Amino acid sequence: MAVMRKLLKVIDALSEASGAVGKWFAVVLVLVGTFETISRHFFGAPTIWSYDVLSMAGGALYLLGSSYDLKHNAHTRVDLIYSKLNPRIRAALDVAFSLLLFFPLMIVLLRYSFVWAVKAWKIKEVMFSSFWYPPAYPYRTLVTVGLAVLVLQGLAEFVRNLYFAVRGTPIDQP
């Protein structure tokens, strides 16, 4: 059990680090968005690169922050009934829905994003939504990394919920 607790702590630390890196992409979004707005509306000089940078920074923020959000239970959910249930029943429901929805979807997304990233590196893919043509392979890799950390955090939450549903006590307590 001590090994499992250590592994869960490592996954949690990875999600915290992912969120810490991801939040800097929010700064990029604000700075680039502000620059583009001022450049376009006040000086009549729109940039050719801002759309791609904003798209990639937004995707990076979303994917790197997703595992952090899962760790802190910050994802949006409609919980009219869920919040009123017994904690062990909630944990059991989380286990069931993880098996039915979360893991199948995440495994498919992770597989395809990995294939996409490898292909992007092989062909030195570029974004072609503007005439700037920035390299796409770093972004494709970031998508895969973000999804991988999300799957790991999902696995950690699955273990915690399963343990709590069966034992009635959190796994993180000795």
C-alpha positions, 0 to 999 in steps of 0.5 A, a space after each residue: 500500500 505504501 508503494 501505491 500511495 507514493 505512486 499516487 503522490 507522483 501522479 499528483 505532483 505531475 498534474 500540479 506541474 502540468 497545471 503550473 506550466 499550463 497557466 503560463 499559456 493564459 499569460 500568453 493568451 492575454 498578451 498576444 490577444 491584447 497585442 493583436 487587438 491594439 495592433 489591428 484596431 488602433 494601428 490598422 496592422 493585423 498580425 499574420 501570426 496571432 491566430 496560430 499562437 492564440 489557438 496553440 496557447 489556448 489548446 495548451 492551456 486547456 490540455 495541460 490544465 485538465 489533469 490539474 482540474 481533475 486532481 482538484 475536482 474542478 471540472 464542470 459537472 451537473 450535480 443536482 443528485 450527485 452531491 446529495 449522495 453518500 460519499 461511498 456511492 459517489 465514489 462507486 459512481 465515479 468508478 463506474 463512469 470512469 470505466 464506461 466513459 472516461 477511460 475509453 474516450 481518453 485511451 482513444 484520444 491518447 492513441 490518436 494524438 500520439 500517432 498524430 504527433 509522431 506523424 507531425 514530427 516525421 513530416 515536419 508538419 506546419 500549421 497552414 491556417 495562416 501564411 506564417 506556417 509555424 511548426 505544428 509538431 511541438 503543439 501536437 506533442 503537447 496535446 499528447 503529453 497533456 492527454 497522457 497526464 490526464 489519463 494518469 490523473 484519471 487512473 489515480 482518481 479511479 484508484 482512490 475512488 475504488 479504494 474508498 468505495 470498497 473500504 470506506 476510508 481514503 487511500 491517502 490516509 495511513 
